[in-house]
């Protein structure tokens, strides 16, 4: 990194080198350096040449690039430019990189401060249309990210009672996106509290007008109630701020058009208590996904545990279906329990909506949905080309957008299909005069494709080369030459004709790029497109202009599944399909290797997120690799092992490891040993004793054959972990001591760290506190020296448990706070809950009751959210004892009876200290009170127990014991 220079693109565009400012003067060398700085990585010369001179022969384009590079080197701020024979990069700080870093670290205030103005706003791109398109897409992506950061920062400001500043920030968001109704609600509350009631009502009136004009909608009832309370100036009537709904719904760069009748009908169905499974059935290209996402967004605040989108493109087996749902919910599947059972238990007490998209290839697995619906608070919305034929299924047949019938007297612009086509034409920077003849031509096109959105979107791109009349004639001609079959619907003929013609409009290079990109069912990054498909940014922008690709708000590129299947057919008919797939395997192997080296570090979240985004692609390429006996698939599986472990996807990982074990003869002995260690590690992690015992001798044999001591050390560490879990403490001690000895001898600090940690845990289980402390302290110091944040967190969690056993409560509080910050930064909810429990208990023992009770209560609730009823119930009983200690005796006894009933229902065993706790709680009330409290407690369901614990926030703050 050229440390003295920084490029500012979220401000007046300029470069600062030390104290010297250089304004950016539009020129190709400046354009090149801006683009390279934003990429922040090596970029191939071929990609750059294609981006700047897409219509020139390759030799001429590369010559032009050499000239521009020579001129760029002369710029006073180009000291970080590195040029190699086939690639180029610019090592330079940028404010956009700092902005994204602030987002990743949830430093919302810093992110808001960095985004001073839209990305390169008003900067001229002379004779560089592809770069101008790139800048437009970047500007939109960064603007959406800024809105997210601004909203989070506004929440923090309101919590700090800085209502005027929060109001200013929310108003700034609304200036860019007035139709964001949840932001409008936040603004109305903040404006009232800031004393800006009149300004708030003016914003509300503008919102109402634009909502009616743009979408033909009325504000939500909650928004109307807020406005009415503002008009009456009744502070008591201003509803408190609701937590923003939890969701992972995809964003779209285009406005949702029409479908108001369909949305109203779907909302009516989904609010009917009897409708638990709603399937949107329609042909590909009808807009099922977009409609379902819009429905989920509108209903998100009705589900306390959120709405979750589960993409199922490329998922065709029951194991992967369960894994995909669990992945969308960030649920780690582990232990010997069947994954379906784990998923069902997690959902059992959730109030949640799942949106399962593209289910048609999984019809044989639809019975799983009936199993999941045993959870009373769960609703399912499914999109599919075919009905699921389940007893509980409610069907909604989706046709095209409304289009004008012949000889209608209704204004043509009132029909959804006409408005949709007109909007898409506008996005192509085309100005269509809405004359009578133009509208009639649009109406005829909409009739020919029966309002199918995908067909209209593709056809709109033709207006760059055809007039509207020529476009209509071309569609009619294409339909005339298609073979007709009685069972093939007319609008599907129309789509085939339009896709054929759209493909024909592409150059050979564009056609080849589209076909190669079809190997990414889960979308792709620019880097992946370049390395696998040889498709540079300019080529992607060309495909976007043809509506064959779209760029999502996270910067990834997506292809409609029908377009992808069409393009994949073209690839399979060519002679390069195998070559492209081999490149795909190689690309993901490199990515997985890079990620593996960063797991456990401060960059772990970044790399986990990168692999999470590729989940569908990884399944697809592994499936292809094993089907074609490609050794690289085994290598990729080995590289992904730590990713599956770090994310708790033990079951999904075990599925692919089993595939790899069937192809052992394709890889060398070292890889075989690593594979057996991965398989053994997953069996131990899932506490599958029988599988681990079956794998152990083979794993040891392969490790010895490989002749690598650290492999044998890792084997003994895993066997020691397994023996500890099975209460075989003597056996565990032998394995772990052997592991530690071999790891130290071979200087493998990673395995040494694990062995020390496991030895410390083993000593804790045997109440050998002095010895446990020595091991855990060494483990902690080694993790810190290695900068392994994950092992540092685990070591700290266990170290605090050791300190509690030694009654060193003040020191435990200090380390708990450090560990809790790590768990939050690594987004590890299980350890967050565990550490909160240790912290709450330590504060309790120190007598800091006002701090202890809410922390301890939060950790109990966290286990409920994780679906871990065993931990939830055990810790809830300890919470009841704490309440009793604080003087909330009736609440404590009622909670005890409720949780005791829950544990008996699930068959959880009595834990150490249970009887003593029970006696203490029961003795806190009069004997004649017990019967009524028992009756009140035993009738509570698990969600009611959760809500009862939540309501404890209303207890008086305990300062002294009652």
N, C-alpha and C positions, 0 to 999 in steps of 0.2 A: 504494500500500500504506500503510495507517495504521500507521506503523512502531512505535508505542508499545504496540500490543496484540498478544497472541498467544492463540489458542484451543487448549486442551489437551484432546484427546479420547482419547488413548492413556494416560491417567492418570486420577485422580479428575477428572471433568469440571469445568473451570473456565476462566476467562479471566484473564489477567494484563495489566493496563494499567500500564506502568511497574513500580512496586513494589507496586501494589495488586492484590489477588486478589479476583475476583468468582466465587462459586460459581454454577453454572447451575441456575436454578430452572425446573422444567418449565412451559412455557406456549407457546402458538402463536408469539408473537414470538421466543422463544428457539429454538424448532424451526426457524423460518424462517432465522434468522441462522446456525445450525449448518449447515443445508443449503447456504446460499449460500456460506459460507466454504469448505466442502468442495468445492463445484463450482469456485470460483475463477475464474469467468467470468460473462459476462452470461447471465441466464436470462429467458426470456420470461414476461410476466405470465400469459399463457394457460396455460403449462406449470405455473406455481406454483399457479394457481387449481385446475387439474385435479388436482394432487397433493394439495392440502389438502382440497378439497371435491369429490371425483370424482362424487358423486351429486347435486350441486346444479346448477340451471340456470346457464349461463355468466355471465349478468349478475349473479346473486346471488353466485356464487363470486368474481367480480372485485371486487364491492363489499366482500365479506369480506376480500379480500386488501388492499384499500386501508386498511381499519381496522387490520389486523394490522401493516402497514408503518408506519402512524402510531404505533402503540404501540412498535414495534421501535426507531424513531428515538429514543425517549426513554430507551432503555437506555444506561448509562454507557459501554459498550464498543462502541457502534454507530457510532463516528465515521467508519468507512470505508464506510458504506452509501451507495450511489449509486442514485438512483431516476429513471428516465426514463419517458416515456409508455407504452412497450410492453415495457420490460425493466428488470431490477434486477440489481445485483451488490453483493457485499461484499468490499472489498479489505482482507484481514486475514491475518496470518501464522497458520498452524496447524501443530501438531506432526505431523499426518498428511502435510502437504506436505513438511516437513523429512525425514520418514521415507522418503517415496518418492524424494526427491532423493538421500538417502544410498544407497538401493538402486541408483538409476541410476548412481551414481558408484562402486559397489562398495565403499563404506565400511561394511563389515559390522558392525564394532564399534559405530559410531555408530548404525546402524539398530537394533541390539539394545538399545542404551541408551535410545533414544527410545520403544520399544514397551514401556512399563512395565506395561500391562495391556490386555486386549482392548478394542477400539473401543467407547466408550460402554457399557461393561458395566454392567448393572443400571439404566441410565438409563430412567426411565418415559416412555412415549409415550402421553399421555392423549388418547383419541379421535383418534388419528392412525395408523391401521393401515398406510397406505401408507408413511409415513415409518419406521414400525417395521420393515416388510419391507425397506426400503432400508438401514436401519442393520444389519440382520441380514446382508444380502449384503455390505455393506462390511466388517463384522467378520470374516466368513469370508475375504474376499479379502486383507485385511491380515494375518490370522492366518497364511495360507499364505505370504505374502511374508516375515513374520517368521521362519517356520520355515526358509525358504531362507537368510535372512541369518544366523540362528543356526547353521545347519549350516556355512556358510562360515567363520564366526568360530571355531567349534569346531575346524575344520581348522587354522586359523592358530594357535590356542592349543596344539594338539598338536605342531605343528611347532616351537613355542617351548618345548616340554616343560612346558607348564602344564596337566598332565593333570587335576588336580583341578577346575580351573575349566572345562575342556572337558567333563568328566564332568557337572558341575552343569548346564551349558547343554544338553547332550544329554538329560539326565534331564527337564529342563523341556519339551523338545519331546515326549518320550514321554508326559508327563502329559496332553498334548493329543491325541496320536495314537500310541497304543501299537502299532498294527498296521503301522507303517512299519518294515519289516524291515531296510532298509539302515541306518536310524538305530539300530536295536537292535544291529546289528553294530558300528557306530562306538562306541556306548556301552559295549559289552562290552570292546572293546579299551582304551578310555580308562579305564574303571573298574579294569581289571586294573593298568594302569600307574600309576594313582593310589592303588593299595593298597586298593581298595574291592571286593574279590573277592566277599564275601558279599552285599553290596548288589546287585552285578551279577547274581548267580545268582537272587536273588529277583525282579528285574525280568524276567529270562529266563523264569522259571516263570510269571509273570503273563502274559507275552506268549504262551507256548505255550497256556495255558488260553483266552485270549481269541481267539487264532487258530483254535483248534478250535471254540469255541462260536459265533463269528461267521461263519466262512467254511468250517468243516469241513476245514481244511488242517493239514499238519505244517510246521514250519519248514524252510527250505532247508538242504541238506546243509552249506553253509559256515557257517550259523548254529549248527547242531548241533555241528559240529567245534569252533567257538569255545567253546561252553558246556562241552564235554568237556574241552578244554584248561584252562579255568578251574577245573573241579572237581578236576583232577589237579594244579593249581597249577604247571603246567609252562610257564614263560615262553617257552621255545624253541619251544613248540607253538602259541603265539598267532600266527596268520598276520598278516603285515604289512598295513597298511591299503591297500586297493585303490583306485585312482582311480575316482571315481564315473563310471558309464557316460555317454558323450556321447549326448544325444538332444534332440529337440524335440517329444516326444510331448505331445499336449494333455492338460490336466487335466480332471477331472470332479468335480462337487459331490455326486454320489451314489455310494453304495457299490456295488461290483460284486457281483452276486448270481448264484450258481449257475454253470452251464457248466463244472463241474470235469471231467466226462468229455470234453467237447469240447476243453478246454485240454490235458488229458493226451494226447489223440489228436493234436492239432496239434503239441505239443512233440515227440512221437515222430516225426512226419513231418519236421519242420524240422531235427531233429538227424540225420536220415538223410543221409549224404553225397550221395546221388543226388537228393535233393529240393532244387532250387535255386529253383524258382518254385512257390509255393503260393497257390492262388486260393480264397478263401472265397466261395462262390456262394450267394445267397439272395435272396428278395424284399426290397423296401424295407421297413424297419421291423422286421426280424428281429434287429437288433443286431450286424451284421457289423463295423461300425467299432469299437464298444466292445470286442468280443471280440478283434479284431486288435490294438488298443492294449494290452489286458491281456496278450496273448501277447507282444508286443514288450517290454513292461516286464519280464516275467518272464525274458526271454532276453537282456536288454540286456548283461549282463556277459560274454556269450559272444562279443561282437563288439568287437574292439579299437578300431575306428573308429566305433563307435556305431550307434544305430538312429534312422532319420529318417523322419518322417511327411510325406507329400506329398499334400495335399488336392487333388482334381481336379474338384470341382464347378465347372461352368462352363467347363472346359477341353475344347476340342473339335478343336483342330488340332495337327499334329505339332510345329510351332514352339513353341506354348505348352506342350505336354507336356514337351519338353526344357527350356524355360525354367522351368517349375514345379519340376522335379526339381532343376535347378541352384540355384534360389532357396532351396529347402529345405536344400540343402547349403552355402549361402552361397558358391557358386562363380560367379565372374564369367566370362562367356563373351565372349571378345574375340579379335581377330585374324581373318585371312581363312579360317582353318580351319573346316570345317563344325561347327556346334554339337554335333551328335551325336558326332562324332569327339572333340571336346574333352571331352565328358562321359565317353565311353568311356575316354579316356586317364586322366582323373582317377580313375575307379573301378578302373582296371586292377590296382592293387596294394592295394586297400582290403579290409579284413575288416569288412564292413558289412551291415546289414539295412535295406532300404528298404521302407516300408509305403505302397503306392500305393492311396489310398482313392477309391472311386467311379469305377472304370475303365470302366463299361459304355458310356459315350458314345465311348470311344476304341478300340473293338475293332479298327477298321481299322488302328490304329497299333500294335497289339500286337507286331508284328515287332521294334520297337525293343527290347523286353525281351529277346528272344533275343540281339540285338547286345550289350546291356549285360552279359549273363551270360557273355560271353567273359572277364570279370574273375573269376578263380577263387575269390576270397574273398567274392563278393557273393551274398546271398540276397534274394529278393523275396517279399513277402507282398502279395497284391492282394485288394481287396474289389470285388465286381462282382455285378450281377444276372444276368449271363450268363457262361458259360465263355469263355475267350480262345481256345480251340482251337489251342494251341501245342504242338509236340512235347514240350517239356520241362515242360509244366504238370502239376502234381499238384492234383487237385480235392478240395475239402471242401465238401459240401452242408450248409448250415446251415438247420435248421428252427427252430421255436419253442422256448421253454423247456419243460422236461419238465412235463407236466400230468397230472392223475389220469384214468385210464380209468374208465368206469362200473363200479360195483360192486367197486372195489378194496378190499383189506384193508389196504393200506399207509396209514399216517397221512397225511392230506391235506397237513399242514404240511411234509412231507418233499419235496414237489415244488417245483422252482425257480419255476414260474410263480405258484403260490400265494404263496410267500414274497416274490416280486418285487411282486405286487399289494399284499400286506399292507404292505410297506415303503413303497410309494408312497402308500398311503392314510395311513400315519402321518405322512408329510411334509406332508400337507394339514392337519395338526393335528387329525386325526380319530382317535377311539379306537374301534377295532373289537374287540368282545369275541370272542376266538377260540373261540366255542361251536361245537357240531357243526353247527347250522343255518347259521351264518355261513360256516364252512369249506366246507360243501357248496355254498352259493351262489357262493363264490369259485371253487370247482372247476368248477362249471358254466360260469361266465363264461370261465375259462381254456380249457375245452373248446371253447366257441363260437368263440374267436379262435385256437384251436390254439397257445396259448402265445406269441403274437406280442408282444414287449415294448412296441412303440410303441402298439399298440391297448390294452394293459393300462394303460399310463401315462396315456393320454388318458382312459380310462374311470374311472380312480381320481379324477380331478378332479370327476367328476359327483357324487361322494358329498357335496359341499358342498350340493347341492340335492335329491338323491334318496337314498332308502334303498338298501341293497344289493339288496333284492328288486325295488324299482322300477327300479334300474339294469339288472338282468338282464332284466326284462320289456321295457324300452326297447330293449335290444340285440336281443332276439328279434323285436320288432315291426319295427325298422329293417331287419333281415335279411329279414323277410317281404315288405317292399314293394320291395326291390331287384330289378331284372331279373336273371335268371340266364342265364349263358352257359356252355356246356360247358367252354370252355378257361380259364375264369376261376376260380382256386382259391377254395375256401370261405373261407380266412382272409383273402384279399384282399377278398372281399365284406364280411367283418366289419370290416376296417379302413376301407373306404369308408363303411360305415354309421356307424361311430364318429366318423370325421372330419366327416361331414355333421352328425351330432347335436351334436358339440362346437362346430362353427361356429355352429349354430343357438342354442346357449346364450349366445353373445356378444351384447352390445348392438350396435346399428348402428355406433356410434362405435368399438367394439372390433373389429368386423368390418372396418371401413374401415382402421383402423390396421394390422391383420394383413396385409391385402392390399397396402398400400403398403410395408410392411417386407419384402415378398417380393422387392423389387428388389435386396436385399443378399445375394448367394449366399455371400459370405465373412464374414457376420456384421457387426455394426455397433456403434458407440459410442452412448452416450446423446445426445451432441451431434448425431450424424448422424440419429438417430431423430427428434429434435425438429425439425431443419431440413428434412429431406426428407419425412418421413411425418407431421409434426405430432403425433408420439406422445410425450407427456411421460412422466416416470418413473412416475407413477401408472398410466398406461395399460400400460406395459411390465410392471409388477408384476402387473396384472390378467391379462395374457396368460401370465405365468409361472405364476400360480396355476391357470390352465387347462391347464398343461403344453404350451402351444403355443410357448413360448419357453424358453430356459434361459440363465443367466448363467454364463459361463466364469470360471475363476480369474483371468484377466487383466482382468476387468471388462467385457469385451465381451459382447454378446448374440448368441445363435445360434438358428437355427431348423432343425429336422430337415429334410433335403432333401425328404422326401415332403410334409411340412406346407408347406414353401415352395412346392413345385410346385402344391399344392392352392390356396394363397393367391394365387399368381401367376395362376392361371386366373380367380380371382374378380376380380383387378385388370384383367385383359385383357378381361373381360366388361363392365367398367364403362366410363365415358366419361372417366376421369381418368388412364389409363395413361401417355399422352404427357406430361401435366403433371408426373406424379411423376418420370418419367425425366428430364425437362428440369431439374427441381429437383436430381436426383441428379448430373447433369452439372455444374450450377452449384456444388453443394457441393464436389465433388471438384476443380473448377477453382480455387476459393478455397483449398482445402487445399493443392493443389500449388503455388500461387503463394506461400503462406506458407512452405511447406517450402523452395522455391527460394531465398528470401531468407535462409534460415538455413544452407544447405549451405556447408560450409567453416568455419563458426563452431564455437564450443565446444558449441553446441546441435545440431550435425549429427546425432549418434547418435539423439537424441530424435526428430528429424523423419524420419530414415530409418526408424526403427522404426515410426512412425505410418503411413508410406506402405507399408512392408512388410506391415503388418497388413491393408491394404486391397487387396493385389495382386489377389485374385480379383474384387473389386468393380470395380477399375479396368479389368480386362480386359472384364468384363461390360458396363460402361457405355460403353466405347469401341466395343465391338462393336455395341451398340445405336445409338450415335451415328452411326457410319459407315453402318450399314445403313439409317438413316433420313435420311441427308444433313443432319445437324445441324452447323452451323459450330462450335458450342461444342466438338465433339469434336476439331477441329483445334487450337483454343486450348489444350485440356487436354493434348494430345500435346506441344505446344511447351513448356508449363509443366513437364512431366515429364522433359524432356530431361536436365537436370542430375542428376536422381535416378537415371536409368538409367546415366549416366556415372559417378556417384559409387559406385554399387554394382557396376559392371562388367557390367551387364546390357545390353551393347551389342547383342547379337543380338535380344533381346526388344524393345528400344527401336527398333531398325532396322525391325522388322516393323510397328510402329504408325506410324513416320515414313513408310514406304512407303504406308500407307493414307491418311495425311494429304496426301501429295503428289498423290494422285488427286482431292483436293477443294480444290485451290488457289483455284479461282474463287470460293469461298464466303467468303474472308477478305481483308482489306485488304493493301496492299503491304508494310507493316511486318511483319505476321505472316508473309507469304510469305518475306520475307528471313530472319526468325528461323528459320523451318522449314528453309530450305535450309542455313543455318548448322548447325542440329542434324544434318541428314542428312550434311553434309560432315564434321562433327566425329566422327560415329559411324564413317564410312568410314575416316577417318584413324586413329581409335582402334583399329579392327579391322585396321589396316594393309592395307586393301583398296584397293590402288593404282588399279586400273581403275575401280572405282566412284567413288573420289574424283576422278579425272581427268574422268569423265563429268559429275559434279555441279559441278565448279569453275566453268566459265564461266557456268552458270545462276545459281549462288550469287552470283557477283560482279555479274552483271547486276541481280539482285533487290536486292542491297545498295545499289547505286548508285541504283536507282529509288526506294528508300525514303528516300534522302537523309540517312542517319544515319551520320556518319563512323565511329563506334565499330563499326558493323557491318562496314565495309570493313577496319578495323583487325583485327577478329577473323578475317575471311577470310584476310588475309595471315599472321596468326599460325598458322592451321591449315595453310596451304600451306607455311609454313616448317617446321612440325613434320613434315609429310609428306615434304618434300625431305630433311630430316635423316635420317629413317628409311630413305630410299632412297639414302643416301650421296651425295646431290647437294648438297654443302656450299656451293658458291658461290651456287647458286639459293636455298638455305635462308637464307643470310646476307642476301640482298636482300629476301626476303619478311619476315623477322623485323625488319630495320631499318625497313622501311616500316611494319610493324605498330606498332613502338615509337613512331615519329614521329607517326602518326595518333592513337594512344591518348593520348599526352601532350598533343597539340594539343586533343583533344576531352575531356581530363581524365577518361578512363575508366581508373581505377586497376586494375580487374580484368584488363582485356586487357593493360595495361602490365605488370602482375605476371607474367602468362603469357609475354609476349614476352621479358622480362628472364630469366626462368627458362630458356626455350628457347634464348636466345642464350648463356647460360652453359653449358648442356649441349652446344651445338654447339661452343663453344670447347674444352670438355674433350675432346670426341671428336677434335679436331684438335691436341690437346696444347698449346693456347695458354693455359697455366695462368694467366699474369698477367691476361689479358683475362677468362678464365673467372671468376677470383676477383672482379673488379670487378662483373660482371653478377650473379653469385650473391649477393654481399653486398647489392647494391641490391634484388634480388628478396626476400631474407630480411627486410630492414628494412621494405619495403613491405608484405609479408604480415603482419608483426607489427603495423604501424601500422593495417592494415585489419582486424586480428583474424580473419584467414582462417587457421584452424588447419591446414586441409588443405594449403594452399600453403606455409605455414610449415614443415610436416613435410617436404614434398618438397624445399623449398629447403635445409633443414638437411641432408637426406640427401645432396644433391648437393654442398653446401658441405663436408661431412665427407670426401666423396670427393676434392674439390679439395685439402683439407688433407693427406690421405694422399699425394697426388701431390707436395706440397711438403715432405713428411716432417715436418710439424708434428703429431706424433703426440699429444702431451699435449693440445693444443688440440682435436684431433679427438676424443679420448676425452670431453672435457668437453661438446662439442656433440652427440656421439652419444648421451650419456645424456639430454640434453634432447629430442632427436629421438625416442629410443626411448620416452620417457614419453608423447610426443604420439601416436605410432603405436599404443601400447597403449590410450590413452584414446579414440582414434578407431576402435579395433578394425580396423586396417588390416594384415592379416597379411603382405602382400607387402612393404610398406615396413618392417614390424617385422623381417622376415628380412634385408632388405637392410642395414638400419642395424646389426643385430646383427653382420653380417659385417664391416662397417667397424670396429665397436667391437672385435671380437675381433682383427682384423688390427692395429689400432693398439696394443692391449695386448701383442700378440705382439712387435711391433717395439720396444716399451718394455721388454721382458724380463719382463713380469708373466705368466709362463706359467700359474700356477695359476688366475688369473682368465680368461686368454685362451682356453684350450682348451675349457672347457665352454660358453662363449659362442659360440665359432666352431662347435663341434659342434651347438649348438642351432639356429643359423641354417641349417646344412645340412639338418637334419631338418625344419625348418619348410618348406623348399621341397618336400621329399618330401610332407608333409601337404597342401600346396597342389596337388599333382599336377603340379608344374612340374619334369619330369625333366631338362630341359636345364640349368636353374639348379642343380638338386640335384647332377647328375653333375659339372658343372664345378667347383662349390665343394667337392664331396667329394674331387676330385683335389688341390685346394689343402689340404684337411684332411689328406690322406695325407702331403703334403710337411711339414706342421706336425708330425704324429706322428713322421715321420722325424727332424726337427730336435730333437724332445724325447727321442729315443732309443728310441721304440717302433717299431723298424725292421721287424720281421717283420709286425706288424699293418699298418704303412704300405704295405709292398709288396703284401701280400694285398689290401688295400683298393684299391690302384691297379689291379691286374689285374682285380678285380671290376668296378670302375667303367668302366675302359677297354672291357671287353667290353660293358657296357650301352650306352655311347655308340656303339660300332660297330654294335650291333644296331639302334639307332634312327637311325643315319645322321647323328649330330651332328658338325659340322666340328671340325677342330683349331683351338684358340684361341691367341692370342698368348702366348708364354712356355711353351707346353705341353712342347716338347722339352727345354727347360732344366729344368723341374720333374721330368720323367720321369727324366732322367739323374741328378738329385740323389737321387731316391727309390731308383732301382735300385742306385745306388752305395753305398747304406747297408747292404747285406747282402753276404755272400760269394757269389760267382758260383754255387757249387754249391747254394745255397739257392733260387735263382730258380725252377727247374723245379717244385719241390713247392709253392712259394707261388703260382706262376702257376696250377697245377692247382686248388689250393684256392680261389683267387679266381674263376677263370672259371666255376666250377660254381655260383656264388651267384646266386640270383634277386634282383630289386630289393628285395622285402621282407626277404630275408636280408641284403642290404647294409645296409638301414636298421637291422635288429636288431643287426648287427655294430657299427655306429656307436654305437647306444644303449649297448651293453655297454662302451664305452670309459669309461663312468662308473666302472668298476671298476679303471681304471688307477691306479697309484700317483700321488699328487699331485706334479706336477713342480715342484721347487724350484730345482734347478740342472740344467743339461744333462748327459746321460749321456755 
